[in-house]
Amino acid sequence: MNRLLLVTSVIAAVALAACGKKEDMPTPAPAPMSTPAPAPTPVADAASAAVTESVEAAKAVGAAASVAATAAVDAASAAVGATVDAAKEAATPTKKEKKGGC
């Protein structure tokens, strides 16, 4: 079994090595551009305008999200502050006043 595996591996290695020996063929030079680029079409102009509008809308949404996030942080901060103050007041021991006497 080991000999069969060894022989098969050697044959596969020889076959792969033979496949890798290809001669480099010279590549032809690219043809020079003889025609200028086509002028933008109305469809391309409309698509460009749509992309620009989409970018502006995304910026507006981002700004609105930023404002909303800032408001949420401020509200959460105020709520935490109020909770801390209430906890401090609850933890402060109250002193009973003595009535009369010494």
MOPAC internal coordinates of N, CA, C and O (Angstrom, degrees):
PM7 1SCF
backbone

  N    0.0000 0     0.00 0     0.00 0    0    0    0
  C    1.4548 1     0.00 0     0.00 0    1    0    0
  C    1.5189 1   110.04 1     0.00 0    2    1    0
  O    1.2310 1   120.46 1   136.97 1    3    2    1
  N    1.3466 1   116.72 1   -43.03 1    3    2    1
  C    1.4584 1   119.74 1  -179.47 1    5    3    2
  C    1.5243 1   111.51 1   -66.72 1    6    5    3
  O    1.2310 1   120.23 1   143.81 1    7    6    5
  N    1.3195 1   117.16 1   -36.19 1    7    6    5
  C    1.4674 1   119.87 1   178.23 1    9    7    6
  C    1.5175 1   110.42 1   -66.48 1   10    9    7
  O    1.2310 1   120.84 1   139.71 1   11   10    9
  N    1.3150 1   116.00 1   -40.29 1   11   10    9
  C    1.4647 1   119.71 1   179.47 1   13   11   10
  C    1.5304 1   110.16 1   -63.11 1   14   13   11
  O    1.2310 1   120.54 1   137.63 1   15   14   13
  N    1.3196 1   116.57 1   -42.37 1   15   14   13
  C    1.4588 1   120.71 1   178.21 1   17   15   14
  C    1.5195 1   110.76 1   -64.47 1   18   17   15
  O    1.2310 1   119.75 1   139.31 1   19   18   17
  N    1.3129 1   118.08 1   -40.69 1   19   18   17
  C    1.4536 1   122.65 1   179.91 1   21   19   18
  C    1.5268 1   110.69 1   -65.49 1   22   21   19
  O    1.2310 1   119.96 1   133.82 1   23   22   21
  N    1.3278 1   117.68 1   -46.18 1   23   22   21
  C    1.4645 1   121.94 1  -179.90 1   25   23   22
  C    1.5221 1   110.16 1   -63.80 1   26   25   23
  O    1.2310 1   120.33 1   136.76 1   27   26   25
  N    1.3250 1   116.97 1   -43.24 1   27   26   25
  C    1.4699 1   120.83 1   179.36 1   29   27   26
  C    1.5258 1   110.47 1   -62.95 1   30   29   27
  O    1.2310 1   120.08 1   139.62 1   31   30   29
  N    1.3283 1   117.44 1   -40.38 1   31   30   29
  C    1.4632 1   121.06 1   179.45 1   33   31   30
  C    1.5180 1   111.48 1   -65.51 1   34   33   31
  O    1.2310 1   120.27 1   139.19 1   35   34   33
  N    1.3349 1   117.08 1   -40.81 1   35   34   33
  C    1.4662 1   120.97 1   179.18 1   37   35   34
  C    1.5213 1   110.24 1   -65.18 1   38   37   35
  O    1.2310 1   120.20 1   136.61 1   39   38   37
  N    1.3190 1   117.23 1   -43.39 1   39   38   37
  C    1.4680 1   120.72 1   179.30 1   41   39   38
  C    1.5258 1   110.52 1   -63.20 1   42   41   39
  O    1.2310 1   120.50 1   138.10 1   43   42   41
  N    1.3291 1   116.66 1   -41.90 1   43   42   41
  C    1.4623 1   119.90 1   179.34 1   45   43   42
  C    1.5224 1   110.73 1   -65.50 1   46   45   43
  O    1.2310 1   120.12 1   140.52 1   47   46   45
  N    1.3319 1   117.37 1   -39.48 1   47   46   45
  C    1.4650 1   120.60 1   179.53 1   49   47   46
  C    1.5187 1   111.06 1   -65.33 1   50   49   47
  O    1.2310 1   120.06 1   139.14 1   51   50   49
  N    1.3380 1   117.48 1   -40.86 1   51   50   49
  C    1.4685 1   121.30 1   178.44 1   53   51   50
  C    1.5196 1   110.28 1   -65.41 1   54   53   51
  O    1.2310 1   120.47 1   138.17 1   55   54   53
  N    1.3210 1   116.70 1   -41.83 1   55   54   53
  C    1.4662 1   120.06 1  -179.82 1   57   55   54
  C    1.5182 1   111.00 1   -64.37 1   58   57   55
  O    1.2310 1   120.38 1   137.50 1   59   58   57
  N    1.3291 1   116.88 1   -42.50 1   59   58   57
  C    1.4650 1   119.84 1   178.82 1   61   59   58
  C    1.5154 1   111.76 1   -67.42 1   62   61   59
  O    1.2310 1   119.90 1   142.94 1   63   62   61
  N    1.3197 1   117.80 1   -37.06 1   63   62   61
  C    1.4633 1   120.81 1   178.73 1   65   63   62
  C    1.5249 1   110.02 1   -66.37 1   66   65   63
  O    1.2310 1   120.02 1   142.69 1   67   66   65
  N    1.3183 1   117.58 1   -37.31 1   67   66   65
  C    1.4569 1   120.93 1   179.50 1   69   67   66
  C    1.5261 1   110.90 1   -67.93 1   70   69   67
  O    1.2310 1   120.70 1   144.86 1   71   70   69
  N    1.3252 1   116.27 1   -35.14 1   71   70   69
  C    1.4623 1   119.33 1   179.92 1   73   71   70
  C    1.5260 1   111.67 1   -69.92 1   74   73   71
  O    1.2310 1   119.99 1   152.58 1   75   74   73
  N    1.3179 1   117.62 1   -27.42 1   75   74   73
  C    1.4566 1   121.05 1  -176.24 1   77   75   74
  C    1.5150 1   113.17 1   -79.55 1   78   77   75
  O    1.2310 1   119.11 1   168.20 1   79   78   77
  N    1.3217 1   119.29 1   -11.80 1   79   78   77
  C    1.4610 1   121.88 1  -177.53 1   81   79   78
  C    1.5181 1   110.34 1   -92.49 1   82   81   79
  O    1.2310 1   120.89 1  -100.34 1   83   82   81
  N    1.3126 1   115.91 1    79.66 1   83   82   81
  C    1.4573 1   120.61 1   177.18 1   85   83   82
  C    1.5165 1   107.96 1  -110.42 1   86   85   83
  O    1.2310 1   120.97 1   -38.50 1   87   86   85
  N    1.3068 1   115.74 1   141.50 1   87   86   85
  C    1.4580 1   119.97 1   178.91 1   89   87   86
  C    1.5222 1   109.20 1   -76.42 1   90   89   87
  O    1.2310 1   121.32 1   -38.80 1   91   90   89
  N    1.3268 1   115.07 1   141.20 1   91   90   89
  C    1.4597 1   119.90 1   177.28 1   93   91   90
  C    1.5148 1   109.60 1   -75.35 1   94   93   91
  O    1.2310 1   120.99 1   -53.29 1   95   94   93
  N    1.3025 1   115.71 1   126.71 1   95   94   93
  C    1.4572 1   120.39 1   177.00 1   97   95   94
  C    1.5155 1   107.89 1   -97.56 1   98   97   95
  O    1.2310 1   120.22 1   -42.32 1   99   98   97
  N    1.3160 1   117.19 1   137.68 1   99   98   97
  C    1.4715 1   118.58 1   179.19 1  101   99   98
  C    1.5254 1   110.19 1   -65.73 1  102  101   99
  O    1.2310 1   121.28 1   -42.69 1  103  102  101
  N    1.3143 1   115.16 1   137.31 1  103  102  101
  C    1.4614 1   119.34 1   179.47 1  105  103  102
  C    1.5132 1   109.31 1   -87.90 1  106  105  103
  O    1.2310 1   120.30 1   -41.81 1  107  106  105
  N    1.3168 1   117.04 1   138.19 1  107  106  105
  C    1.4702 1   119.25 1   179.52 1  109  107  106
  C    1.5275 1   110.01 1   -70.15 1  110  109  107
  O    1.2310 1   121.07 1   -30.65 1  111  110  109
  N    1.3188 1   115.55 1   149.35 1  111  110  109
  C    1.4632 1   121.19 1   179.15 1  113  111  110
  C    1.5258 1   108.59 1   -68.28 1  114  113  111
  O    1.2310 1   120.06 1   -37.36 1  115  114  113
  N    1.3334 1   117.49 1   142.64 1  115  114  113
  C    1.4618 1   118.97 1   179.17 1  117  115  114
  C    1.5299 1   110.83 1   -66.26 1  118  117  115
  O    1.2310 1   121.54 1   -34.78 1  119  118  117
  N    1.2941 1   114.66 1   145.22 1  119  118  117
  C    1.4606 1   120.27 1  -179.46 1  121  119  118
  C    1.5292 1   109.52 1   -71.29 1  122  121  119
  O    1.2310 1   120.36 1   -39.97 1  123  122  121
  N    1.3259 1   116.91 1   140.03 1  123  122  121
  C    1.4668 1   118.82 1   178.62 1  125  123  122
  C    1.5255 1   110.52 1   -69.14 1  126  125  123
  O    1.2310 1   121.49 1   -31.55 1  127  126  125
  N    1.3390 1   114.75 1   148.45 1  127  126  125
  C    1.4674 1   118.75 1   178.86 1  129  127  126
  C    1.5224 1   108.74 1   -73.96 1  130  129  127
  O    1.2310 1   120.96 1   -57.41 1  131  130  129
  N    1.3009 1   115.77 1   122.59 1  131  130  129
  C    1.4613 1   119.10 1  -178.59 1  133  131  130
  C    1.5237 1   111.72 1  -101.09 1  134  133  131
  O    1.2310 1   120.04 1   160.34 1  135  134  133
  N    1.3224 1   117.53 1   -19.66 1  135  134  133
  C    1.4646 1   119.61 1  -178.96 1  137  135  134
  C    1.5171 1   109.33 1  -113.30 1  138  137  135
  O    1.2310 1   120.49 1   -38.76 1  139  138  137
  N    1.3316 1   116.68 1   141.24 1  139  138  137
  C    1.4609 1   119.26 1   177.25 1  141  139  138
  C    1.5341 1   110.51 1   -71.66 1  142  141  139
  O    1.2310 1   121.11 1   -16.66 1  143  142  141
  N    1.2984 1   115.48 1   163.34 1  143  142  141
  C    1.4642 1   120.19 1   178.50 1  145  143  142
  C    1.5299 1   109.29 1   -63.88 1  146  145  143
  O    1.2310 1   120.05 1   -35.79 1  147  146  145
  N    1.3295 1   117.51 1   144.21 1  147  146  145
  C    1.4607 1   119.63 1  -179.17 1  149  147  146
  C    1.5319 1   110.95 1   -67.91 1  150  149  147
  O    1.2310 1   121.62 1   -30.20 1  151  150  149
  N    1.3122 1   114.51 1   149.80 1  151  150  149
  C    1.4643 1   120.84 1   179.11 1  153  151  150
  C    1.5271 1   108.83 1   -69.22 1  154  153  151
  O    1.2310 1   120.30 1   -29.27 1  155  154  153
  N    1.3319 1   117.03 1   150.73 1  155  154  153
  C    1.4696 1   119.34 1   178.50 1  157  155  154
  C    1.5283 1   111.17 1   -61.03 1  158  157  155
  O    1.2310 1   121.46 1   -37.57 1  159  158  157
  N    1.3030 1   114.81 1   142.43 1  159  158  157
  C    1.4589 1   119.85 1  -179.50 1  161  159  158
  C    1.5223 1   109.45 1   -98.04 1  162  161  159
  O    1.2310 1   119.77 1   -14.25 1  163  162  161
  N    1.3195 1   118.05 1   165.75 1  163  162  161
  C    1.4580 1   120.16 1   177.04 1  165  163  162
  C    1.5244 1   112.57 1   -58.84 1  166  165  163
  O    1.2310 1   120.41 1   147.83 1  167  166  165
  N    1.3311 1   116.82 1   -32.17 1  167  166  165
  C    1.4553 1   119.81 1   178.77 1  169  167  166
  C    1.5325 1   109.77 1   -66.78 1  170  169  167
  O    1.2310 1   120.56 1   138.03 1  171  170  169
  N    1.3187 1   116.53 1   -41.97 1  171  170  169
  C    1.4605 1   120.23 1   179.02 1  173  171  170
  C    1.5260 1   110.59 1   -65.51 1  174  173  171
  O    1.2310 1   120.86 1   140.67 1  175  174  173
  N    1.3338 1   115.95 1   -39.33 1  175  174  173
  C    1.4683 1   119.38 1   177.71 1  177  175  174
  C    1.5275 1   110.60 1   -63.79 1  178  177  175
  O    1.2310 1   120.11 1   137.94 1  179  178  177
  N    1.3248 1   117.40 1   -42.06 1  179  178  177
  C    1.4577 1   120.96 1   179.67 1  181  179  178
  C    1.5309 1   110.60 1   -65.70 1  182  181  179
  O    1.2310 1   120.88 1   139.99 1  183  182  181
  N    1.3210 1   115.91 1   -40.01 1  183  182  181
  C    1.4554 1   119.44 1   178.80 1  185  183  182
  C    1.5245 1   110.50 1   -65.28 1  186  185  183
  O    1.2310 1   120.67 1   139.56 1  187  186  185
  N    1.3130 1   116.32 1   -40.44 1  187  186  185
  C    1.4587 1   120.35 1   178.52 1  189  187  186
  C    1.5231 1   110.68 1   -63.56 1  190  189  187
  O    1.2310 1   120.38 1   138.08 1  191  190  189
  N    1.3223 1   116.87 1   -41.92 1  191  190  189
  C    1.4613 1   120.68 1   178.22 1  193  191  190
  C    1.5295 1   110.79 1   -64.43 1  194  193  191
  O    1.2310 1   120.55 1   140.89 1  195  194  193
  N    1.3193 1   116.56 1   -39.11 1  195  194  193
  C    1.4673 1   120.32 1   179.31 1  197  195  194
  C    1.5265 1   110.77 1   -65.54 1  198  197  195
  O    1.2310 1   120.84 1   140.54 1  199  198  197
  N    1.3083 1   116.01 1   -39.46 1  199  198  197
  C    1.4683 1   119.70 1   178.03 1  201  199  198
  C    1.5202 1   110.04 1   -64.76 1  202  201  199
  O    1.2310 1   120.33 1   136.84 1  203  202  201
  N    1.3194 1   116.97 1   -43.16 1  203  202  201
  C    1.4634 1   121.00 1   179.02 1  205  203  202
  C    1.5217 1   110.82 1   -61.59 1  206  205  203
  O    1.2310 1   120.18 1   136.83 1  207  206  205
  N    1.3222 1   117.25 1   -43.17 1  207  206  205
  C    1.4643 1   120.92 1   178.41 1  209  207  206
  C    1.5292 1   110.81 1   -64.78 1  210  209  207
  O    1.2310 1   120.50 1   141.62 1  211  210  209
  N    1.3208 1   116.65 1   -38.38 1  211  210  209
  C    1.4651 1   119.96 1   178.68 1  213  211  210
  C    1.5230 1   111.12 1   -65.07 1  214  213  211
  O    1.2310 1   120.51 1   140.43 1  215  214  213
  N    1.3122 1   116.63 1   -39.57 1  215  214  213
  C    1.4626 1   120.46 1   178.44 1  217  215  214
  C    1.5241 1   110.27 1   -64.31 1  218  217  215
  O    1.2310 1   120.34 1   136.11 1  219  218  217
  N    1.3264 1   116.95 1   -43.89 1  219  218  217
  C    1.4608 1   120.53 1   179.01 1  221  219  218
  C    1.5302 1   111.06 1   -63.60 1  222  221  219
  O    1.2310 1   120.57 1   139.54 1  223  222  221
  N    1.3346 1   116.51 1   -40.46 1  223  222  221
  C    1.4677 1   119.69 1   178.14 1  225  223  222
  C    1.5292 1   110.70 1   -64.87 1  226  225  223
  O    1.2310 1   120.36 1   140.42 1  227  226  225
  N    1.3177 1   116.92 1   -39.58 1  227  226  225
  C    1.4659 1   120.32 1   178.49 1  229  227  226
  C    1.5242 1   110.85 1   -64.56 1  230  229  227
  O    1.2310 1   120.56 1   141.27 1  231  230  229
  N    1.3348 1   116.53 1   -38.73 1  231  230  229
  C    1.4622 1   119.68 1   177.11 1  233  231  230
  C    1.5234 1   110.69 1   -63.60 1  234  233  231
  O    1.2310 1   120.26 1   138.68 1  235  234  233
  N    1.3294 1   117.11 1   -41.32 1  235  234  233
  C    1.4599 1   120.78 1   179.01 1  237  235  234
  C    1.5261 1   111.04 1   -64.61 1  238  237  235
  O    1.2310 1   120.43 1   137.75 1  239  238  237
  N    1.3079 1   116.78 1   -42.25 1  239  238  237
  C    1.4641 1   120.49 1   177.90 1  241  239  238
  C    1.5222 1   110.27 1   -63.35 1  242  241  239
  O    1.2310 1   120.58 1   138.97 1  243  242  241
  N    1.3236 1   116.49 1   -41.03 1  243  242  241
  C    1.4577 1   120.52 1   178.10 1  245  243  242
  C    1.5175 1   111.71 1   -62.54 1  246  245  243
  O    1.2310 1   120.57 1   138.57 1  247  246  245
  N    1.3283 1   116.51 1   -41.43 1  247  246  245
  C    1.4639 1   120.03 1   178.75 1  249  247  246
  C    1.5276 1   110.55 1   -65.65 1  250  249  247
  O    1.2310 1   120.19 1   138.76 1  251  250  249
  N    1.3205 1   117.23 1   -41.24 1  251  250  249
  C    1.4632 1   120.80 1   178.78 1  253  251  250
  C    1.5284 1   110.72 1   -65.03 1  254  253  251
  O    1.2310 1   120.54 1   140.51 1  255  254  253
  N    1.3135 1   116.57 1   -39.49 1  255  254  253
  C    1.4644 1   120.13 1   178.46 1  257  255  254
  C    1.5208 1   110.27 1   -65.93 1  258  257  255
  O    1.2310 1   120.60 1   142.74 1  259  258  257
  N    1.3138 1   116.45 1   -37.26 1  259  258  257
  C    1.4647 1   120.28 1   178.52 1  261  259  258
  C    1.5257 1   110.94 1   -64.49 1  262  261  259
  O    1.2310 1   120.78 1   136.94 1  263  262  261
  N    1.3250 1   116.12 1   -43.06 1  263  262  261
  C    1.4643 1   120.31 1   178.57 1  265  263  262
  C    1.5255 1   110.18 1   -63.85 1  266  265  263
  O    1.2310 1   120.49 1   136.78 1  267  266  265
  N    1.3256 1   116.66 1   -43.22 1  267  266  265
  C    1.4633 1   120.52 1   179.88 1  269  267  266
  C    1.5290 1   110.94 1   -64.53 1  270  269  267
  O    1.2310 1   120.34 1   139.60 1  271  270  269
  N    1.3167 1   116.95 1   -40.40 1  271  270  269
  C    1.4602 1   120.39 1   179.31 1  273  271  270
  C    1.5249 1   110.59 1   -65.66 1  274  273  271
  O    1.2310 1   120.32 1   139.83 1  275  274  273
  N    1.3316 1   116.99 1   -40.17 1  275  274  273
  C    1.4602 1   120.40 1   178.51 1  277  275  274
  C    1.5245 1   110.40 1   -63.99 1  278  277  275
  O    1.2310 1   120.38 1   138.26 1  279  278  277
  N    1.3291 1   116.88 1   -41.74 1  279  278  277
  C    1.4639 1   120.73 1   178.12 1  281  279  278
  C    1.5311 1   110.89 1   -63.84 1  282  281  279
  O    1.2310 1   120.58 1   140.13 1  283  282  281
  N    1.3225 1   116.50 1   -39.87 1  283  282  281
  C    1.4649 1   120.13 1   179.10 1  285  283  282
  C    1.5285 1   110.82 1   -65.66 1  286  285  283
  O    1.2310 1   120.32 1   140.27 1  287  286  285
  N    1.3195 1   117.00 1   -39.73 1  287  286  285
  C    1.4664 1   120.66 1   178.08 1  289  287  286
  C    1.5207 1   110.08 1   -64.79 1  290  289  287
  O    1.2310 1   120.48 1   136.35 1  291  290  289
  N    1.3351 1   116.69 1   -43.65 1  291  290  289
  C    1.4648 1   120.26 1   179.10 1  293  291  290
  C    1.5319 1   111.24 1   -62.07 1  294  293  291
  O    1.2310 1   120.51 1   136.87 1  295  294  293
  N    1.3397 1   116.64 1   -43.13 1  295  294  293
  C    1.4643 1   120.63 1   179.72 1  297  295  294
  C    1.5313 1   110.83 1   -64.83 1  298  297  295
  O    1.2310 1   120.61 1   138.25 1  299  298  297
  N    1.3255 1   116.43 1   -41.75 1  299  298  297
  C    1.4621 1   120.05 1   179.46 1  301  299  298
  C    1.5331 1   110.49 1   -65.64 1  302  301  299
  O    1.2310 1   120.60 1   140.92 1  303  302  301
  N    1.3282 1   116.45 1   -39.08 1  303  302  301
  C    1.4574 1   120.71 1   179.07 1  305  303  302
  C    1.5262 1   110.93 1   -63.83 1  306  305  303
  O    1.2310 1   120.84 1   137.67 1  307  306  305
  N    1.3356 1   116.01 1   -42.33 1  307  306  305
  C    1.4584 1   120.43 1   178.54 1  309  307  306
  C    1.5303 1   110.70 1   -64.92 1  310  309  307
  O    1.2310 1   120.24 1   139.42 1  311  310  309
  N    1.3185 1   117.14 1   -40.58 1  311  310  309
  C    1.4621 1   120.96 1   179.40 1  313  311  310
  C    1.5285 1   110.68 1   -65.02 1  314  313  311
  O    1.2310 1   120.07 1   139.39 1  315  314  313
  N    1.3119 1   117.46 1   -40.61 1  315  314  313
  C    1.4591 1   120.74 1   178.52 1  317  315  314
  C    1.5195 1   109.76 1   -65.60 1  318  317  315
  O    1.2310 1   120.60 1   137.85 1  319  318  317
  N    1.3307 1   116.46 1   -42.15 1  319  318  317
  C    1.4671 1   120.10 1   178.57 1  321  319  318
  C    1.5159 1   111.87 1   -61.14 1  322  321  319
  O    1.2310 1   120.18 1   137.03 1  323  322  321
  N    1.3266 1   117.27 1   -42.97 1  323  322  321
  C    1.4587 1   120.99 1   179.01 1  325  323  322
  C    1.5307 1   110.31 1   -65.51 1  326  325  323
  O    1.2310 1   119.98 1   140.72 1  327  326  325
  N    1.3202 1   117.64 1   -39.28 1  327  326  325
  C    1.4578 1   121.26 1   178.97 1  329  327  326
  C    1.5245 1   110.86 1   -65.39 1  330  329  327
  O    1.2310 1   120.36 1   138.60 1  331  330  329
  N    1.3172 1   116.93 1   -41.40 1  331  330  329
  C    1.4696 1   120.78 1   178.58 1  333  331  330
  C    1.5195 1   110.07 1   -63.69 1  334  333  331
  O    1.2310 1   120.51 1   136.02 1  335  334  333
  N    1.3420 1   116.64 1   -43.98 1  335  334  333
  C    1.4631 1   120.14 1   178.90 1  337  335  334
  C    1.5319 1   111.33 1   -61.73 1  338  337  335
  O    1.2310 1   120.47 1   137.35 1  339  338  337
  N    1.3182 1   116.70 1   -42.65 1  339  338  337
  C    1.4575 1   120.45 1   179.59 1  341  339  338
  C    1.5297 1   110.42 1   -65.40 1  342  341  339
  O    1.2310 1   120.01 1   141.13 1  343  342  341
  N    1.3291 1   117.58 1   -38.87 1  343  342  341
  C    1.4608 1   120.51 1   178.75 1  345  343  342
  C    1.5270 1   110.82 1   -66.01 1  346  345  343
  O    1.2310 1   120.30 1   141.55 1  347  346  345
  N    1.3211 1   117.03 1   -38.45 1  347  346  345
  C    1.4639 1   120.72 1   178.36 1  349  347  346
  C    1.5269 1   110.72 1   -64.57 1  350  349  347
  O    1.2310 1   120.79 1   136.97 1  351  350  349
  N    1.3292 1   116.09 1   -43.03 1  351  350  349
  C    1.4646 1   120.26 1   179.35 1  353  351  350
  C    1.5311 1   110.77 1   -64.63 1  354  353  351
  O    1.2310 1   120.33 1   140.48 1  355  354  353
  N    1.3049 1   116.97 1   -39.52 1  355  354  353
  C    1.4593 1   120.65 1  -179.83 1  357  355  354
  C    1.5328 1   111.04 1   -69.18 1  358  357  355
  O    1.2310 1   119.99 1   149.73 1  359  358  357
  N    1.3039 1   117.63 1   -30.27 1  359  358  357
  C    1.4588 1   120.90 1  -178.02 1  361  359  358
  C    1.5228 1   112.54 1   -83.50 1  362  361  359
  O    1.2310 1   119.53 1   163.27 1  363  362  361
  N    1.3082 1   118.50 1   -16.73 1  363  362  361
  C    1.4563 1   121.44 1  -179.16 1  365  363  362
  C    1.5275 1   108.82 1   -74.48 1  366  365  363
  O    1.2310 1   120.15 1   -55.87 1  367  366  365
  N    1.3357 1   117.33 1   124.13 1  367  366  365
  C    1.4716 1   118.64 1  -179.81 1  369  367  366
  C    1.5229 1   110.17 1   -72.42 1  370  369  367
  O    1.2310 1   121.36 1   -37.13 1  371  370  369
  N    1.2938 1   115.00 1   142.87 1  371  370  369
  C    1.4689 1   119.78 1   178.22 1  373  371  370
  C    1.5177 1   108.69 1   -94.72 1  374  373  371
  O    1.2310 1   120.49 1   -39.78 1  375  374  373
  N    1.2912 1   116.67 1   140.22 1  375  374  373
  C    1.4666 1   121.80 1  -179.20 1  377  375  374
  C    1.5180 1   108.39 1   -96.53 1  378  377  375
  O    1.2310 1   121.37 1   -46.72 1  379  378  377
  N    1.3174 1   114.99 1   133.28 1  379  378  377
  C    1.4605 1   120.21 1   177.03 1  381  379  378
  C    1.5250 1   108.20 1   -87.64 1  382  381  379
  O    1.2310 1   121.32 1   -42.90 1  383  382  381
  N    1.2871 1   115.08 1   137.10 1  383  382  381
  C    1.4610 1   119.86 1   178.08 1  385  383  382
  C    1.5334 1   109.19 1   -83.61 1  386  385  383
  O    1.2310 1   122.46 1   -40.57 1  387  386  385
  N    1.2723 1   112.89 1   139.43 1  387  386  385
  C    1.4769 1   117.61 1   177.60 1  389  387  386
  C    1.5093 1   109.10 1   -81.84 1  390  389  387
  O    1.2310 1   121.40 1   -42.87 1  391  390  389
  N    1.3041 1   114.93 1   137.13 1  391  390  389
  C    1.4522 1   119.36 1   178.90 1  393  391  390
  C    1.5232 1   109.40 1  -101.13 1  394  393  391
  O    1.2310 1   121.63 1   -56.96 1  395  394  393
  N    1.2710 1   114.49 1   123.04 1  395  394  393
  C    1.4711 1   120.31 1   175.45 1  397  395  394
  C    1.5088 1   112.38 1    60.43 1  398  397  395
  O    1.2310 1   120.45 1     6.42 1  399  398  397
  N    1.2704 1   116.74 1  -173.58 1  399  398  397
  C    1.4506 1   124.38 1   173.42 1  401  399  398
  C    1.5065 1   114.39 1    64.35 1  402  401  399
  O    1.2310 1   121.65 1    22.72 1  403  402  401
  N    1.2350 1   114.44 1  -157.28 1  403  402  401
  C    1.4601 1   123.41 1  -169.67 1  405  403  402
  C    1.4559 1   111.88 1   -70.73 1  406  405  403
  O    1.2310 1   120.10 1   180.00 1  407  406  405

